[in-house]
Amino acid sequence: MDESSLAAPLSTSMSPVVQKIHVGRPWVINCSVSGHPIHGVHWRKDVDVLSLDGRVSQISRDVIRIDPVQREDRGMYQCIAYNDQDTAQSAVELTLGGKTDNCRESWFHRQELQVISCVKAITLTGVSHKAPLILKLNNAATEINRRMEPMVCLF
């Protein structure tokens, strides 16, 4: 029996989709991945590859730990599971709890959240890598090229 006959569509989930963490506290992000086969999981922050360092570490394929959380950590985090036939991805938004001492920074952050608040999470499951993926937002269709590394664009 070959691998394709045992395939099951990939699925990912992260919850809750908005998480509020205080600066200085640890945060663990868990991405539940199911389906078969799973060739790997990529992690992104605000559509860029997530940089791992001593403070941001990958505990396992499905788990990221940030300790301690800093102001620059707020944003959208994605896990993207993939195999030769399929991709699935989920996202979670990290917001900061507590008081901010920088009113200007806080004001810009609130404006950014208003723009992206209509899309908290996008999950793609059972999508063929051979067919084009069309994202329709505000009646404007955009084809996503599957040869590019998967990512979410926030408007």
C-alpha positions in Angstrom: 0.0 0.0 0.0 1.5 3.4 -0.9 1.5 6.5 1.2 -1.2 8.3 -0.8 -3.8 5.6 -0.1 -3.3 6.2 3.6 -3.5 10.0 3.3 -6.0 12.0 5.4 -6.6 15.8 4.9 -4.4 18.0 7.1 -6.1 20.1 9.7 -4.7 22.6 12.2 -6.3 24.5 15.1 -5.1 27.1 17.7 -7.4 28.5 20.4 -8.4 30.9 21.6 -7.7 32.9 18.5 -6.9 36.1 20.5 -4.7 35.7 23.6 -3.9 38.5 26.1 -0.6 38.0 27.9 1.2 40.5 30.2 4.7 41.7 29.3 7.3 39.7 31.3 5.1 36.5 31.6 5.7 33.3 29.6 3.4 32.3 26.7 3.1 28.9 25.2 1.5 28.5 21.7 0.1 25.1 20.9 -0.9 24.2 17.3 -3.0 21.0 17.1 -2.2 19.2 13.8 -4.0 16.2 12.4 -4.1 14.3 9.1 -1.6 12.1 7.4 1.1 12.4 6.4 2.5 15.5 8.1 5.9 16.4 6.6 6.4 19.4 8.7 5.1 22.5 10.5 6.3 26.1 9.7 5.9 28.9 12.2 5.4 32.6 11.3 4.9 35.8 13.1 3.2 38.6 11.2 3.8 36.7 7.9 7.6 36.5 8.5 9.4 33.3 9.5 9.3 33.1 13.3 12.9 33.8 14.6 13.9 31.4 17.3 16.4 32.6 19.9 16.9 32.0 23.6 13.7 33.7 24.5 11.6 32.3 21.7 12.0 28.5 21.5 10.4 25.6 19.7 9.5 23.0 22.3 8.2 20.5 19.8 7.0 20.6 16.2 3.6 21.9 17.4 4.6 24.1 20.4 6.4 27.5 20.7 7.3 29.1 24.0 8.1 32.8 24.5 9.6 33.6 27.9 9.4 36.4 28.8 6.9 38.1 26.5 8.0 41.5 25.3 6.2 44.4 23.6 7.5 43.4 20.2 6.0 39.9 20.5 2.5 41.1 20.0 1.0 40.2 16.6 -0.3 37.3 14.6 1.3 33.8 15.0 0.7 31.1 12.4 1.4 27.4 12.3 1.4 25.9 8.8 1.3 22.1 8.4 2.2 20.6 5.1 2.8 17.5 3.0 3.2 16.9 -0.7 -0.5 17.1 -1.4 -1.9 19.4 1.2 -1.4 22.4 3.5 -3.4 23.6 6.5 -2.8 26.6 8.7 -4.2 28.4 11.7 -3.4 31.7 13.4 -3.6 33.2 16.8 -3.2 36.9 17.8 -1.1 37.9 20.8 -2.3 41.1 22.5 -0.6 42.6 25.5 -2.3 42.9 28.9 -1.7 45.5 31.5 -1.0 49.2 31.2 1.1 50.6 28.4 3.4 53.6 29.1 3.6 54.6 25.5 0.3 56.1 24.4 1.4 56.6 20.8 2.5 53.0 20.4 -0.8 51.8 21.9 -2.9 54.1 19.6 -1.2 52.7 16.5 -1.6 49.2 17.7 -5.4 49.7 18.2 -5.7 51.1 14.7 -3.9 48.1 13.3 -6.2 45.7 15.2 -9.3 47.5 13.8 -8.1 46.8 10.3 -7.4 43.1 10.9 -10.2 42.4 13.4 -12.5 41.1 10.7 -10.2 38.1 10.1 -9.1 36.5 13.4 -8.1 33.1 12.0 -7.9 31.4 8.6 -7.8 27.6 8.4 -7.3 25.8 5.1 -7.9 22.1 5.0 -8.1 19.5 2.3 -6.8 21.9 -0.4 -5.0 20.4 -3.4 -1.6 21.8 -4.1 -2.3 21.6 -7.8 -5.4 23.8 -8.0 -5.0 27.6 -7.6 -6.2 29.0 -4.3 -8.4 32.0 -4.7 -8.8 34.4 -1.7 -11.8 36.6 -2.0 -11.8 39.7 0.3 -14.1 42.6 -0.2 -15.1 41.4 -3.7 -11.5 41.4 -4.8 -10.2 38.0 -5.8 -6.5 37.2 -5.4 -4.8 34.0 -6.6 -2.2 32.7 -4.2 0.7 31.0 -5.9 1.3 27.6 -4.2 4.9 27.5 -5.2 5.5 30.3 -2.8 5.9 29.6 0.9 2.5 29.7 2.6 1.6 32.8 4.4 -1.3 35.0 5.4 -1.6 38.6 4.3 -3.2 41.0 6.7 -4.9 44.0 5.3 
